[in-house]
Amino acid sequence: MERKREKYERLVSMAAALPPTRTAVAHPCDRSSLGAVVEAAQLGLIAPTLVGPAAKITAVAAEQGFDVSGMPIVDVPHSHAAADAAVALVREGKAQALMKGSLHTDELMSSVVARETGLRTARRISHCFVMDVPGHDEPLIITDAAVNIAPTLEDKMHIVQNAIDLAHALHFPEVRVAILSAMETVNVKVASTVEAAALCKMSDRRQIEGGILDGPLALDNAISPEAAAIKNIASPVAGRANVLVVPDLESGNMLAKSLTFLAGADAAGIVLGARVPIILTSRADSVVVRLASCAVAALVALARRDPSRAIVN
């Protein structure tokens, strides 16, 4: 049976109440990517500029019955050029968000991180999944499962801050961050436990702000109150985490995909730390996941423009 996705529906409703976010869409040249853009535009989530081979985009639109007549098209010859041109629109102030179409993630991100022409900031760029997990009361943010392969402690400081900022943009009433490892005690032989402890001390010293951190925590005592109670972990985060920070990309990717394929969760993807939010979807994503990703980007873009609108008191 098709389940309801109340968490995503709430995000889409919040974003749809805002003015559409001007979005540069890089190479939307297949049915799924262009269809998601058209639907997101119809819902008022984004105001897209389509960047790619104009003939290919209009051919897909005609074949699928999509109306793109009101959408500006920037005609470029191929996907690499589309990535560069979409990034340029952001740099020129003509777009408040960037969206991946039917090109490889590496192609888009190489344009984003280019030192002279990209969208770098002082922050480390990182990826967050906003998971809608059946049976879980609130959205669950997992980071980083797509960009940083083996992040350093300094990288993780940025990864955590990006995730906290995202949680505020999504109107989480309280941001409870679990720094995950295989155990909940510091073990000098397990580097992720030492880094987890260091991140928590960084939070104490306000090097990381806006969230409540605890770690190291194992996955069970991060999200299960019963598991936390059995281990006698007294913490405002243990058993109640809504942000999960993983040790590395491999563990994060496996965690997110385990929730998707074994627990029936959906995973909306967003890249943070650049000048604008980047909607990073997979070719296998459903339309509802793509719409949720657009909604997340719209809320992040609003928080960038007006930080007071992001935090719920």
matplotlib code that plots the C-alpha trace (Angstrom):
import matplotlib.pyplot as plt

x = [0.0, 1.2, 1.9, 1.3, 4.4, 3.2, 6.6, 7.4, 3.9, 4.4, 7.7, 6.1, 3.2, 5.6, 7.6, 4.6, 3.4, 6.6, 7.4, 8.9, 12.7, 14.6, 16.4, 19.0, 18.4, 21.4, 20.7, 17.1, 17.1, 15.1, 11.6, 12.2, 14.3, 12.2, 9.0, 10.0, 11.0, 7.6, 5.7, 7.7, 7.1, 3.4, 3.3, 5.1, 8.2, 10.6, 10.8, 13.2, 15.6, 16.4, 20.1, 21.0, 20.6, 17.4, 16.4, 16.8, 14.9, 12.0, 11.9, 11.6, 8.9, 6.9, 7.3, 6.1, 3.5, 5.2, 4.5, 7.8, 6.6, 6.9, 10.3, 13.5, 16.0, 19.7, 20.9, 24.3, 25.7, 26.3, 26.1, 29.5, 28.5, 25.2, 26.8, 29.1, 26.3, 23.9, 26.6, 27.2, 23.6, 23.9, 27.1, 25.3, 22.5, 19.9, 19.2, 18.9, 19.2, 20.9, 19.3, 20.8, 19.1, 20.2, 23.9, 26.4, 26.8, 30.5, 29.9, 27.8, 29.9, 33.1, 31.6, 30.4, 33.8, 35.9, 38.1, 37.8, 34.3, 32.5, 30.2, 32.7, 32.3, 34.3, 32.3, 33.1, 30.5, 28.5, 25.4, 22.4, 19.6, 16.3, 14.7, 11.0, 11.2, 7.9, 7.0, 9.4, 7.7, 9.8, 12.2, 15.7, 18.7, 21.7, 25.0, 27.4, 26.5, 27.4, 30.2, 32.9, 34.5, 36.7, 36.1, 38.7, 37.7, 37.7, 35.5, 33.1, 32.8, 31.5, 29.3, 27.6, 27.1, 25.6, 23.2, 22.2, 21.5, 19.4, 17.4, 16.6, 15.6, 13.2, 11.7, 12.9, 11.8, 15.0, 18.1, 19.5, 22.7, 24.1, 27.7, 27.6, 30.2, 30.1, 30.0, 29.0, 32.2, 35.5, 38.0, 41.4, 41.6, 38.5, 39.1, 35.5, 34.8, 37.6, 36.4, 32.8, 34.0, 36.0, 33.0, 30.9, 33.6, 33.6, 29.9, 30.5, 33.0, 30.5, 32.7, 29.5, 26.2, 22.5, 22.2, 22.6, 25.4, 26.2, 28.6, 29.9, 26.6, 25.8, 22.8, 20.5, 21.0, 20.9, 17.4, 15.8, 14.8, 14.7, 18.3, 19.5, 17.8, 19.3, 22.8, 22.0, 22.8, 21.5, 21.4, 18.9, 20.1, 20.3, 17.2, 15.8, 18.3, 16.9, 20.3, 22.7, 26.3, 28.1, 31.9, 32.4, 30.7, 30.5, 28.8, 26.4, 25.5, 24.8, 22.7, 20.6, 20.1, 19.3, 16.5, 15.3, 15.3, 14.7, 12.4, 10.7, 12.1, 12.4, 15.5, 15.4, 18.9, 20.4, 24.0, 24.9, 28.0, 27.9, 26.6, 23.1, 21.4, 22.0, 19.2, 21.0, 18.6, 19.1, 17.8, 16.0, 14.2, 10.4, 8.6, 7.6, 11.3, 12.3, 9.5, 10.6, 14.2, 12.9, 10.9, 14.0, 16.0, 13.3, 13.3, 17.1, 17.1, 14.6, 16.7, 19.7, 17.8, 16.1, 17.7, 15.0, 12.5, 14.5, 14.5, 11.4, 11.4]
y = [0.0, 3.5, 5.2, 8.8, 11.0, 13.5, 14.9, 15.7, 17.0, 19.5, 20.7, 21.1, 23.0, 25.4, 26.0, 26.4, 29.3, 31.2, 33.1, 30.6, 30.2, 31.2, 28.0, 27.2, 23.6, 22.0, 19.7, 18.6, 16.4, 13.3, 12.5, 12.3, 15.4, 17.6, 16.3, 17.1, 20.6, 21.1, 19.8, 21.8, 24.9, 24.2, 23.9, 27.2, 25.8, 27.0, 29.4, 27.5, 28.5, 25.4, 25.2, 22.7, 21.8, 23.6, 21.2, 18.2, 19.9, 20.9, 17.4, 15.7, 18.2, 17.5, 13.8, 13.7, 16.5, 18.9, 22.6, 24.5, 27.4, 29.9, 28.7, 30.5, 28.2, 28.8, 26.9, 25.2, 22.3, 19.6, 18.7, 20.1, 23.5, 23.2, 22.8, 25.8, 28.0, 27.1, 28.0, 31.3, 32.2, 31.8, 33.9, 36.6, 36.7, 35.3, 32.2, 31.5, 27.7, 25.2, 21.9, 18.8, 17.4, 14.4, 14.8, 13.1, 14.5, 14.8, 17.1, 19.5, 19.5, 20.1, 23.4, 24.2, 23.8, 25.4, 27.9, 30.9, 30.4, 28.2, 28.7, 28.1, 29.8, 29.6, 26.5, 23.0, 21.8, 18.8, 16.8, 16.1, 13.5, 14.6, 11.2, 10.5, 7.2, 5.3, 5.1, 7.9, 11.0, 13.7, 14.1, 12.7, 14.4, 12.2, 13.7, 13.3, 10.4, 11.8, 14.4, 14.1, 10.6, 10.6, 14.0, 15.4, 16.7, 20.2, 19.0, 17.5, 20.8, 22.3, 19.2, 19.5, 23.2, 22.9, 20.2, 22.4, 25.3, 23.1, 21.8, 25.4, 26.3, 23.3, 24.7, 21.9, 23.2, 21.7, 20.4, 17.2, 16.0, 12.5, 12.0, 8.4, 5.6, 1.9, 2.6, 5.2, 5.4, 7.1, 4.6, 5.9, 3.0, 4.1, 7.5, 8.4, 8.2, 10.7, 13.0, 12.8, 13.9, 16.7, 17.9, 18.0, 20.1, 22.4, 22.9, 23.7, 26.3, 27.7, 26.7, 24.9, 26.7, 26.2, 22.6, 20.2, 17.7, 14.3, 11.6, 9.2, 7.4, 4.1, 4.2, 2.3, 4.6, 7.7, 7.0, 4.5, 5.7, 2.1, 1.4, 4.6, 3.7, 0.2, 1.7, 4.3, 7.2, 10.4, 12.9, 15.3, 13.7, 10.0, 8.2, 11.5, 12.5, 14.2, 14.8, 11.9, 12.7, 9.6, 8.9, 8.8, 8.6, 4.8, 4.4, 7.3, 5.9, 2.5, 3.9, 6.0, 3.2, 0.7, 3.0, 3.4, -0.2, -2.1, 0.4, 2.1, 5.5, 8.3, 10.4, 14.0, 15.3, 18.8, 20.1, 22.9, 25.1, 26.7, 30.2, 28.7, 25.3, 22.6, 20.2, 16.9, 14.2, 10.7, 9.3, 6.7, 9.2, 9.4, 12.6, 13.1, 12.9, 15.4, 17.8, 17.4, 18.2, 21.4, 22.3, 21.9, 24.1, 26.8, 26.8, 27.0, 29.8, 31.7, 31.2, 32.6, 35.7, 36.2, 34.2, 35.3, 33.2, 30.0, 29.5, 28.5, 29.9]
z = [0.0, -0.7, 2.6, 3.4, 3.7, 6.3, 7.0, 3.4, 2.9, 5.8, 4.2, 0.8, 2.3, 4.2, 1.1, -1.2, 1.0, 0.1, -3.1, -5.6, -5.3, -8.4, -9.4, -12.0, -13.2, -14.8, -17.8, -17.2, -20.2, -19.3, -18.1, -14.4, -14.0, -16.2, -14.8, -11.3, -12.3, -14.0, -11.0, -8.5, -10.6, -10.7, -6.9, -6.6, -5.0, -7.6, -10.5, -12.8, -15.4, -17.6, -18.6, -21.3, -24.9, -25.8, -28.6, -26.2, -23.4, -25.7, -27.3, -23.9, -22.9, -26.1, -25.8, -22.2, -22.5, -20.2, -20.5, -20.3, -22.4, -19.5, -18.4, -19.6, -21.3, -21.5, -24.5, -24.1, -26.0, -23.3, -19.6, -18.6, -20.2, -18.4, -15.0, -15.6, -16.9, -14.1, -11.5, -13.4, -13.0, -9.3, -9.2, -11.2, -8.6, -11.1, -9.0, -5.3, -5.7, -7.9, -9.0, -10.6, -13.7, -15.7, -15.4, -13.1, -9.6, -10.2, -13.2, -11.3, -8.1, -10.1, -11.3, -7.8, -6.1, -8.9, -7.0, -9.4, -10.9, -8.4, -5.3, -2.5, 0.9, 4.1, 5.0, 4.0, 1.4, 2.8, 2.0, 4.1, 3.6, 5.1, 5.8, 6.1, 8.1, 8.6, 12.3, 13.2, 14.5, 12.9, 9.9, 10.4, 9.0, 8.1, 7.2, 5.3, 3.0, -0.4, -0.6, 2.1, 1.8, 4.9, 6.7, 9.1, 12.5, 11.0, 8.2, 10.7, 12.5, 9.3, 8.5, 11.9, 11.6, 8.2, 9.5, 12.4, 10.2, 7.9, 10.9, 11.9, 8.3, 8.4, 11.7, 14.0, 17.5, 19.0, 17.2, 18.9, 17.2, 17.8, 16.7, 15.7, 16.2, 17.0, 20.7, 23.2, 25.1, 24.1, 22.9, 21.8, 19.4, 17.6, 16.0, 15.5, 19.3, 20.0, 17.3, 18.6, 22.0, 20.5, 18.6, 21.7, 23.5, 20.4, 21.0, 24.7, 23.5, 21.0, 18.0, 16.9, 17.7, 17.5, 18.5, 21.4, 20.7, 22.3, 21.3, 20.7, 20.5, 18.8, 16.5, 18.8, 21.8, 19.5, 18.3, 20.8, 24.3, 25.5, 24.3, 25.9, 29.2, 29.2, 28.7, 31.5, 29.2, 30.7, 27.9, 26.1, 22.8, 23.5, 22.3, 20.8, 18.1, 15.0, 13.4, 12.9, 12.0, 10.7, 10.8, 7.0, 3.7, 3.5, 6.8, 6.0, 2.6, 4.0, 6.8, 4.5, 2.0, 4.7, 5.9, 2.3, 1.2, 4.5, 6.3, 3.4, 4.1, 1.6, 1.3, 0.1, -0.7, -0.2, -0.5, 1.9, 2.5, -0.9, -1.7, -2.3, -1.5, -4.1, -4.8, -5.4, -6.4, -7.7, -11.0, -8.9, -6.7, -6.9, -7.8, -4.1, -3.0, -5.7, -4.6, -1.0, -2.0, -3.8, -0.7, 1.6, -0.7, -0.7, 3.1, 3.2, 0.7, 2.8, 5.9, 4.0, 3.0, 6.4, 9.3, 11.7, 9.7, 10.2, 14.0, 15.9, 19.5]

ax = plt.figure().add_subplot(projection="3d")
ax.plot(x, y, z, "-o")
ax.set_aspect("equal")
plt.show()
